[in-house]
Amino acid sequence: GTLGGVDTSGAAIVYGSGLMGEWHFSDLFSAAIGPSIDYAAGEICSGSARLNCVGGVGAYFGIQARLNLTLVAASSGQDTRRYGFRIGVSSHTSFIGSGVFQFLDLHLGYEWF
């Protein structure tokens, strides 16, 4: 892309590992939130020769959250586990250096919980 009239390019890798507490408000709705430790590595280069580059690597603090709607929720007999098709949205916020990066994703799937 272009930043301040100068051609730039870059790449980043962010890997997050966290622990979330999950609350079920009924068989249909659930929410979760918790902290994470994120490993991030990236580099941005500018100019046509890509000789001027800035990069960084490190571990950073993050927060993750999730909201789910479970369709066709059911219990399996005497087993207290529930199962169903879930539609959800997840948010992951990473505090990297002086910046804040927000990742959002939608997910669909069958879960047994």
C-alpha positions in Angstrom: 0.0 0.0 0.0 0.9 3.7 0.2 1.7 5.5 3.4 2.5 9.2 3.2 3.1 9.0 -0.5 5.7 6.2 -0.1 5.1 2.6 -1.3 5.1 0.2 1.7 4.6 -3.5 2.3 4.7 -5.7 5.3 3.7 -8.9 7.0 2.8 -9.9 10.5 2.2 -13.1 12.4 0.2 -13.1 15.7 -0.3 -16.2 17.8 -2.5 -16.0 20.8 -2.9 -18.4 23.7 -5.4 -17.7 26.5 -7.8 -18.9 29.1 -11.5 -18.0 29.1 -14.2 -18.4 31.6 -17.5 -19.3 29.9 -21.0 -18.6 31.3 -24.2 -20.2 29.9 -27.3 -18.1 30.4 -29.5 -20.9 29.0 -29.0 -23.8 26.6 -29.1 -21.2 23.8 -26.8 -18.4 24.9 -23.3 -18.3 26.2 -20.5 -15.7 26.7 -16.8 -16.0 27.5 -13.9 -13.7 28.4 -10.4 -14.0 29.5 -6.7 -12.9 29.2 -4.2 -14.1 26.7 -0.5 -14.0 26.0 0.1 -13.1 22.3 3.3 -13.7 20.3 3.7 -11.2 17.5 6.3 -10.8 14.8 6.1 -8.4 11.9 8.0 -6.1 9.5 7.2 -3.1 7.3 9.4 -2.0 4.5 9.2 1.2 2.4 10.6 2.4 -0.9 10.9 0.6 -4.2 14.1 -1.2 -3.2 12.6 -2.2 0.2 15.9 -1.2 1.9 14.3 0.8 4.8 12.6 -1.8 7.1 11.3 -1.8 10.6 10.3 -4.9 12.5 9.7 -6.4 15.9 9.1 -9.6 17.8 7.8 -10.2 21.3 5.2 -11.5 23.7 2.3 -9.1 24.5 -0.9 -9.1 26.7 -4.3 -9.6 25.1 -8.0 -10.0 25.9 -10.3 -12.4 24.2 -14.1 -12.6 24.3 -16.8 -14.7 22.6 -20.6 -14.7 22.3 -22.5 -17.8 21.1 -26.0 -18.7 20.0 -26.6 -22.5 20.2 -29.3 -23.8 17.9 -30.9 -27.2 18.4 -29.5 -27.4 21.9 -30.1 -30.7 23.6 -28.9 -32.9 26.5 -27.9 -36.5 25.8 -30.0 -38.6 28.3 -28.4 -39.0 31.7 -25.3 -37.3 30.6 -25.2 -33.6 31.7 -23.3 -32.6 28.5 -25.2 -30.5 26.0 -24.7 -30.4 22.2 -25.8 -28.3 19.3 -25.0 -26.2 16.3 -23.3 -22.9 17.3 -23.2 -19.5 15.6 -20.8 -17.0 17.3 -18.6 -14.0 17.2 -15.1 -13.8 18.8 -13.1 -10.7 19.6 -9.4 -10.7 20.3 -7.6 -7.5 21.3 -3.8 -7.4 21.5 -1.8 -4.6 23.1 1.4 -4.6 21.0 3.8 -1.8 21.9 2.0 1.5 21.8 -0.7 0.1 19.5 -3.9 -1.8 20.0 -4.9 -4.4 17.4 -8.4 -5.8 17.2 -9.3 -9.1 15.5 -12.9 -10.1 14.9 -14.2 -13.4 13.5 -17.4 -15.2 13.0 -17.7 -18.9 13.5 -20.1 -21.7 12.8 -19.9 -25.3 14.1 -21.2 -28.2 16.0 -20.1 -28.4 19.7 -20.5 -30.9 22.5 -20.0 -29.1 25.8 
